[in-house]
Amino acid sequence: MEALAVRLSGLDPYVDGAIRIVAFYDTLMRRRVDLPALARASAGLAECVAAIRLHGTGRTIRMAPDGTAAPAPESPATSTAPITLDEEEIGTVWLERSGAVTNALDDVVLDRLALAVTAAVERYGPARTTMADPALVELVVSADTDEAARARALRLLGFAADVPVRVVAVRPGPALDRIGALVCAGRPVKAAPLADVGVLLATTVDAARFPADVRAGIGAASAPALSWRQARTALRFTTPREPVVQHADLGALALLAELPPEALRANPDVAAIARVASGADDLSTLDAYCTTGSLRRAADLLHLHHSSVARRVDQLGKALALDLTDPAGLTRAKLALAAWRLLGD
């Protein structure tokens, strides 16, 4: 191997430098140095500020070339690289060169530094990955799990026994670890895919922070098995206009999810919704009107003149055999629209 390295280094100065960098970090990893030592050594090697940040702890280590902590504030990063553990991004490393000038070997330095940080994190902690063993998550949310096994699974996942855990059902969107980091920032969270649904386990959830392309149902913070059932029910009620639904906000509407699909399909109001649902404009108008209960507010949502919406609502009322301007007719339409969506037809 050493003979090969010598031959390669004679071919290209870049290759020679890259090989020396690899050997430099191999030595650091063999010596089992910690994160501050890695940042300090990297800053000396690169002759500029080198930094390490771990997402899970929020800790940032910045070292100057002289081996001391780099002064604040941070300068713009001229080169960056992700730190990954078990295929999850757990942090970032970067270099700060004055004048935004980069070195041809900066990418090699950061690549090896990221690998060395991963090795140190695995050895010492302190990063906690968001992604969890699906088998453990399934033990937590399954109704068939006995309480002793559930408590052990929660403990292995890092949740305290006396803290209620809320369950979130997610479909689809960016990687689950990124969603968890957004909606449970600074709080314990674990994620895993179960069949075609993503699962988040968390003590608190910020519903306003879900990405726009994500559908999510949020269960109450109670027994995990019940919370999981609630989360899946809430997920079924999500729409493009309301992509995130909390089960607690459904109230009596959640009872629709308990009815057999055959009973829902056989209902005349639901069957009428199915007939008009083939028209995208009709469905959008009905949804906006049912959501707002007002022609003018529906028109604002649809960016149409209220007279156009009034005409569409009148036509929809005739097609559904309902007076949508009457509170009773509007309530029937809301229930029928929700039931039709639950069918997923």
VEXTI-395456 format. One record per residue (C-alpha): residue in three letters; residue number from 1; x, y, z. Coordinates in Angstrom, 3 decimals, decimal comma. Layout:
N
- ALA_NUM_X_Y_Z .
...
END
This chain:
345
- MET_1_0,000_0,000_0,000 .
- GLU_2_2,797_2,422_0,872 .
- ALA_3_4,584_1,616_-2,407 .
- LEU_4_1,345_2,335_-4,303 .
- ALA_5_0,966_5,639_-2,472 .
- VAL_6_4,507_6,634_-3,401 .
- ARG_7_3,888_5,827_-7,088 .
- LEU_8_0,603_7,741_-7,121 .
- SER_9_2,080_10,775_-5,385 .
- GLY_10_4,690_11,030_-8,093 .
- LEU_11_1,992_11,345_-10,745 .
- ASP_12_0,111_14,364_-9,455 .
- PRO_13_0,733_16,915_-6,686 .
- TYR_14_-3,025_16,874_-5,913 .
- VAL_15_-2,950_13,117_-5,375 .
- ASP_16_0,113_13,499_-3,149 .
- GLY_17_-1,693_16,087_-1,025 .
- ALA_18_-4,867_14,004_-0,824 .
- ILE_19_-2,938_10,921_0,301 .
- ARG_20_-1,184_12,925_3,011 .
- ILE_21_-4,550_14,270_4,230 .
- VAL_22_-6,033_10,764_4,373 .
- ALA_23_-3,024_9,533_6,349 .
- PHE_24_-3,284_12,563_8,670 .
- TYR_25_-6,895_11,787_9,611 .
- ASP_26_-6,254_8,040_9,830 .
- THR_27_-3,671_8,850_12,506 .
- LEU_28_-6,125_11,079_14,388 .
- MET_29_-8,795_8,361_14,344 .
- ARG_30_-6,329_5,716_15,558 .
- ARG_31_-5,488_8,009_18,463 .
- ARG_32_-9,230_8,327_19,262 .
- VAL_33_-9,122_12,103_19,579 .
- ASP_34_-12,266_13,991_20,586 .
- LEU_35_-14,184_16,645_18,623 .
- PRO_36_-12,247_19,737_19,852 .
- ALA_37_-8,968_17,997_18,972 .
- LEU_38_-10,287_17,157_15,502 .
- ALA_39_-11,321_20,758_14,885 .
- ARG_40_-7,981_22,047_16,214 .
- ALA_41_-5,958_19,669_14,045 .
- SER_42_-8,056_20,488_10,979 .
- ALA_43_-7,611_24,226_11,464 .
- GLY_44_-3,837_23,770_11,681 .
- LEU_45_-3,808_21,557_8,597 .
- ALA_46_-6,005_23,857_6,498 .
- GLU_47_-4,452_27,047_7,922 .
- CYS_48_-7,883_28,598_8,460 .
- VAL_49_-10,810_28,325_10,857 .
- ALA_50_-12,301_24,814_10,947 .
- ALA_51_-15,683_24,135_12,520 .
- ILE_52_-17,922_21,261_13,585 .
- ARG_53_-21,636_21,514_14,404 .
- LEU_54_-23,883_18,667_15,605 .
- HIS_55_-27,603_19,139_14,957 .
- GLY_56_-28,791_16,998_17,870 .
- THR_57_-26,965_18,966_20,558 .
- GLY_58_-26,696_22,349_18,834 .
- ARG_59_-23,010_22,349_19,806 .
- THR_60_-20,587_24,233_17,556 .
- ILE_61_-16,798_23,951_17,811 .
- ARG_62_-14,719_26,507_15,881 .
- MET_63_-10,942_26,486_16,048 .
- ALA_64_-8,385_28,915_14,650 .
- PRO_65_-5,096_27,806_13,005 .
- ASP_66_-3,167_28,691_16,174 .
- GLY_67_-5,101_26,056_18,129 .
- THR_68_-7,321_28,445_20,082 .
- ALA_69_-11,086_28,869_19,887 .
- ALA_70_-12,008_31,006_16,873 .
- PRO_71_-13,461_34,406_17,787 .
- ALA_72_-17,122_35,194_17,143 .
- PRO_73_-18,936_36,012_14,985 .
- GLU_74_-18,593_33,238_12,447 .
- SER_75_-17,281_34,122_9,011 .
- PRO_76_-19,112_32,763_5,956 .
- ALA_77_-18,234_29,136_5,250 .
- THR_78_-16,169_28,737_2,101 .
- SER_79_-16,549_24,937_2,002 .
- THR_80_-18,958_22,609_3,832 .
- ALA_81_-19,633_18,883_4,142 .
- PRO_82_-22,347_16,895_5,953 .
- ILE_83_-21,660_14,565_8,866 .
- THR_84_-23,669_11,369_8,423 .
- LEU_85_-24,382_8,512_10,794 .
- ASP_86_-26,553_5,536_9,815 .
- GLU_87_-27,478_7,377_6,583 .
- GLU_88_-28,795_10,375_8,560 .
- GLU_89_-27,232_13,837_8,465 .
- ILE_90_-26,347_14,633_12,080 .
- GLY_91_-24,229_17,724_11,570 .
- THR_92_-21,935_19,802_9,383 .
- VAL_93_-18,232_20,589_9,101 .
- TRP_94_-16,876_23,634_7,342 .
- LEU_95_-13,887_25,852_6,686 .
- GLU_96_-13,801_29,642_6,889 .
- ARG_97_-11,148_31,117_4,592 .
- SER_98_-10,636_34,850_4,457 .
- GLY_99_-11,685_36,503_1,249 .
- ALA_100_-13,855_33,475_0,304 .
- VAL_101_-10,785_31,887_-1,322 .
- THR_102_-10,828_28,090_-1,452 .
- ASN_103_-8,046_25,544_-1,649 .
- ALA_104_-8,125_22,674_-4,126 .
- LEU_105_-7,816_20,179_-1,281 .
- ASP_106_-10,501_21,688_0,979 .
- ASP_107_-13,073_19,093_-0,109 .
- VAL_108_-10,684_16,287_0,824 .
- VAL_109_-10,042_17,847_4,234 .
- LEU_110_-13,749_18,192_4,956 .
- ASP_111_-14,568_14,712_3,700 .
- ARG_112_-12,016_13,135_6,029 .
- LEU_113_-12,936_15,457_8,897 .
- ALA_114_-16,606_14,438_8,563 .
- LEU_115_-15,629_10,760_8,668 .
- ALA_116_-13,463_11,340_11,727 .
- VAL_117_-16,288_13,219_13,481 .
- THR_118_-18,676_10,338_12,759 .
- ALA_119_-16,195_7,897_14,313 .
- ALA_120_-15,816_10,136_17,382 .
- VAL_121_-19,578_10,543_17,762 .
- GLU_122_-20,075_6,780_17,616 .
- ARG_123_-17,378_6,352_20,251 .
- TYR_124_-18,247_9,141_22,686 .
- GLY_125_-21,837_10,227_21,843 .
- PRO_126_-23,136_12,879_22,067 .
- ALA_127_-25,354_12,944_18,958 .
- ARG_128_-28,719_11,228_18,982 .
- THR_129_-30,059_10,134_15,626 .
- THR_130_-33,703_10,739_14,815 .
- MET_131_-34,245_7,562_12,819 .
- ALA_132_-35,050_4,557_14,994 .
- ASP_133_-35,418_0,809_14,630 .
- PRO_134_-38,887_0,289_13,069 .
- ALA_135_-39,370_-2,825_15,203 .
- LEU_136_-39,004_-0,758_18,398 .
- VAL_137_-41,354_1,940_17,120 .
- GLU_138_-43,914_-0,703_16,164 .
- LEU_139_-43,697_-2,145_19,690 .
- VAL_140_-44,484_1,279_21,091 .
- VAL_141_-47,556_1,978_18,919 .
- SER_142_-49,023_-1,516_18,581 .
- ALA_143_-52,246_-2,219_20,457 .
- ASP_144_-51,066_-5,820_20,961 .
- THR_145_-47,930_-4,884_22,925 .
- ASP_146_-48,026_-5,533_26,662 .
- GLU_147_-47,201_-2,532_28,829 .
- ALA_148_-43,891_-3,917_30,106 .
- ALA_149_-42,594_-4,395_26,556 .
- ARG_150_-43,905_-0,967_25,535 .
- ALA_151_-42,160_0,704_28,479 .
- ARG_152_-38,905_-1,057_27,636 .
- ALA_153_-39,142_-0,008_23,971 .
- LEU_154_-39,788_3,601_24,972 .
- ARG_155_-36,804_3,500_27,329 .
- LEU_156_-34,565_2,104_24,575 .
- LEU_157_-35,752_4,910_22,294 .
- GLY_158_-34,750_7,482_24,904 .
- PHE_159_-38,150_8,537_26,297 .
- ALA_160_-38,675_8,932_30,027 .
- ALA_161_-41,278_6,606_31,512 .
- ASP_162_-43,325_9,425_33,084 .
- VAL_163_-43,525_11,672_29,989 .
- PRO_164_-46,539_11,272_27,639 .
- VAL_165_-45,549_10,515_24,054 .
- ARG_166_-47,480_11,891_21,090 .
- VAL_167_-47,614_9,951_17,823 .
- VAL_168_-47,694_11,548_14,362 .
- ALA_169_-48,579_9,754_11,110 .
- VAL_170_-46,835_11,300_8,083 .
- ARG_171_-47,231_10,822_4,346 .
- PRO_172_-45,180_11,633_2,169 .
- GLY_173_-42,554_14,411_1,939 .
- PRO_174_-38,858_14,860_2,717 .
- ALA_175_-36,900_12,427_4,855 .
- LEU_176_-38,486_11,664_8,221 .
- ASP_177_-35,412_12,806_10,137 .
- ARG_178_-35,721_16,274_8,584 .
- ILE_179_-39,435_16,478_9,395 .
- GLY_180_-38,726_15,425_12,974 .
- ALA_181_-36,012_18,050_13,340 .
- LEU_182_-38,403_20,736_12,078 .
- VAL_183_-41,512_19,974_14,135 .
- CYS_184_-39,762_18,794_17,306 .
- ALA_185_-36,828_21,197_17,399 .
- GLY_186_-34,773_20,733_20,546 .
- ARG_187_-37,100_18,009_21,826 .
- PRO_188_-36,811_14,210_21,927 .
- VAL_189_-38,104_12,699_18,679 .
- LYS_190_-37,803_9,324_16,993 .
- ALA_191_-38,943_8,362_13,519 .
- ALA_192_-39,415_5,206_11,490 .
- PRO_193_-41,358_4,057_8,422 .
- LEU_194_-44,182_1,567_9,039 .
- ALA_195_-45,623_0,163_5,809 .
- ASP_196_-46,544_3,215_3,687 .
- VAL_197_-46,757_5,657_6,605 .
- GLY_198_-44,012_7,465_8,455 .
- VAL_199_-44,211_7,556_12,254 .
- LEU_200_-42,899_10,245_14,583 .
- LEU_201_-42,768_9,738_18,334 .
- ALA_202_-42,341_12,991_20,251 .
- THR_203_-43,145_14,677_23,531 .
- THR_204_-44,231_17,903_21,806 .
- VAL_205_-45,049_18,740_18,185 .
- ASP_206_-45,189_22,162_16,488 .
- ALA_207_-47,933_21,624_13,893 .
- ALA_208_-47,120_24,915_12,163 .
- ARG_209_-43,634_23,745_11,145 .
- PHE_210_-44,516_20,839_8,854 .
- PRO_211_-43,194_21,266_5,289 .
- ALA_212_-45,802_22,291_2,731 .
- ASP_213_-45,668_18,985_0,819 .
- VAL_214_-46,337_16,823_3,884 .
- ARG_215_-49,654_15,364_5,050 .
- ALA_216_-49,688_14,694_8,797 .
- GLY_217_-52,158_13,440_11,368 .
- ILE_218_-51,356_14,205_15,008 .
- GLY_219_-52,624_12,060_17,866 .
- ALA_220_-53,153_13,294_21,394 .
- ALA_221_-50,374_12,979_23,966 .
- SER_222_-51,736_9,911_25,720 .
- ALA_223_-51,210_6,159_25,524 .
- PRO_224_-49,025_5,578_22,423 .
- ALA_225_-51,284_2,883_20,919 .
- LEU_226_-54,336_5,154_21,172 .
- SER_227_-52,344_8,151_19,941 .
- TRP_228_-51,207_6,110_16,913 .
- ARG_229_-54,790_5,159_16,063 .
- GLN_230_-55,826_8,798_16,423 .
- ALA_231_-52,919_9,943_14,244 .
- ARG_232_-53,890_7,571_11,426 .
- THR_233_-57,500_8,723_11,651 .
- ALA_234_-56,454_12,379_11,533 .
- LEU_235_-54,221_11,647_8,534 .
- ARG_236_-57,270_10,371_6,630 .
- PHE_237_-58,983_13,737_7,129 .
- THR_238_-56,115_15,776_5,644 .
- THR_239_-56,675_17,682_2,407 .
- PRO_240_-54,544_19,903_0,152 .
- ARG_241_-56,153_22,868_1,900 .
- GLU_242_-55,619_21,371_5,374 .
- PRO_243_-52,540_19,111_5,131 .
- VAL_244_-52,015_18,838_8,902 .
- VAL_245_-54,878_17,695_11,132 .
- GLN_246_-54,871_17,187_14,897 .
- HIS_247_-57,215_14,480_16,091 .
- ALA_248_-58,288_16,690_18,998 .
- ASP_249_-59,683_19,220_16,490 .
- LEU_250_-61,905_16,674_14,729 .
- GLY_251_-64,353_16,296_17,575 .
- ALA_252_-67,450_14,298_16,590 .
- LEU_253_-66,266_14,291_12,970 .
- ALA_254_-63,820_11,522_13,940 .
- LEU_255_-66,781_9,186_14,394 .
- LEU_256_-67,120_9,007_10,597 .
- ALA_257_-63,857_7,056_10,512 .
- GLU_258_-65,457_4,330_12,622 .
- LEU_259_-68,184_3,604_10,047 .
- PRO_260_-67,793_0,748_7,539 .
- PRO_261_-66,824_1,945_4,034 .
- GLU_262_-69,865_0,179_2,585 .
- ALA_263_-72,172_2,238_4,779 .
- LEU_264_-70,484_5,465_3,701 .
- ARG_265_-70,705_4,605_-0,001 .
- ALA_266_-74,378_3,709_0,321 .
- ASN_267_-75,286_7,093_1,796 .
- PRO_268_-77,095_9,265_-0,828 .
- ASP_269_-75,234_12,451_0,120 .
- VAL_270_-71,842_10,717_-0,151 .
- ALA_271_-72,836_9,160_-3,475 .
- ALA_272_-73,832_12,607_-4,749 .
- ILE_273_-70,428_14,022_-3,698 .
- ALA_274_-68,754_11,179_-5,609 .
- ARG_275_-70,639_12,193_-8,756 .
- VAL_276_-69,612_15,869_-8,638 .
- ALA_277_-66,048_15,091_-7,492 .
- SER_278_-65,007_14,285_-11,061 .
- GLY_279_-64,933_18,010_-11,769 .
- ALA_280_-61,865_19,600_-10,179 .
- ASP_281_-63,413_23,082_-10,149 .
- ASP_282_-66,629_21,788_-8,565 .
- LEU_283_-64,711_19,938_-5,867 .
- SER_284_-62,483_22,928_-5,144 .
- THR_285_-65,489_25,255_-4,928 .
- LEU_286_-67,407_22,905_-2,644 .
- ASP_287_-64,368_22,466_-0,406 .
- ALA_288_-63,793_26,225_-0,131 .
- TYR_289_-67,461_26,919_0,589 .
- CYS_290_-67,734_24,129_3,163 .
- THR_291_-64,529_25,343_4,829 .
- THR_292_-65,597_28,984_5,090 .
- GLY_293_-69,415_28,834_5,050 .
- SER_294_-69,331_32,138_3,169 .
- LEU_295_-69,504_32,965_-0,529 .
- ARG_296_-67,190_35,953_-0,173 .
- ARG_297_-64,566_34,116_1,914 .
- ALA_298_-64,727_31,162_-0,464 .
- ALA_299_-64,209_33,570_-3,356 .
- ASP_300_-61,140_34,985_-1,607 .
- LEU_301_-59,710_31,476_-1,194 .
- LEU_302_-60,371_30,633_-4,830 .
- HIS_303_-59,290_34,061_-6,152 .
- LEU_304_-62,615_34,427_-7,957 .
- HIS_305_-65,391_37,010_-7,964 .
- HIS_306_-68,053_36,166_-5,403 .
- SER_307_-70,743_36,134_-8,114 .
- SER_308_-68,877_33,354_-9,921 .
- VAL_309_-68,669_31,359_-6,707 .
- ALA_310_-72,359_31,993_-5,995 .
- ARG_311_-73,227_30,609_-9,417 .
- ARG_312_-71,087_27,503_-8,864 .
- VAL_313_-72,544_26,911_-5,382 .
- ASP_314_-76,063_27,173_-6,771 .
- GLN_315_-75,255_24,595_-9,469 .
- LEU_316_-73,611_22,311_-6,894 .
- GLY_317_-76,654_22,555_-4,651 .
- LYS_318_-78,874_21,366_-7,486 .
- ALA_319_-76,501_18,504_-8,322 .
- LEU_320_-76,399_17,422_-4,669 .
- ALA_321_-80,111_18,033_-4,086 .
- LEU_322_-79,161_20,228_-1,126 .
- ASP_323_-79,777_23,860_-0,264 .
- LEU_324_-76,182_24,878_0,459 .
- THR_325_-77,273_28,315_1,682 .
- ASP_326_-79,252_26,673_4,480 .
- PRO_327_-77,243_25,679_7,616 .
- ALA_328_-78,694_22,170_7,610 .
- GLY_329_-77,843_21,668_3,930 .
- LEU_330_-74,319_22,998_4,440 .
- THR_331_-73,785_20,646_7,408 .
- ARG_332_-74,895_17,668_5,321 .
- ALA_333_-72,511_18,694_2,538 .
- LYS_334_-69,594_19,028_4,979 .
- LEU_335_-70,243_15,592_6,448 .
- ALA_336_-70,673_14,002_3,029 .
- LEU_337_-67,472_15,599_1,700 .
- ALA_338_-65,509_14,381_4,731 .
- ALA_339_-66,974_10,873_4,400 .
- TRP_340_-66,161_10,739_0,675 .
- ARG_341_-62,547_11,690_1,400 .
- LEU_342_-62,291_8,957_4,011 .
- LEU_343_-63,184_6,421_1,343 .
- GLY_344_-60,147_7,432_-0,694 .
- ASP_345_-62,048_6,711_-3,905 .
END
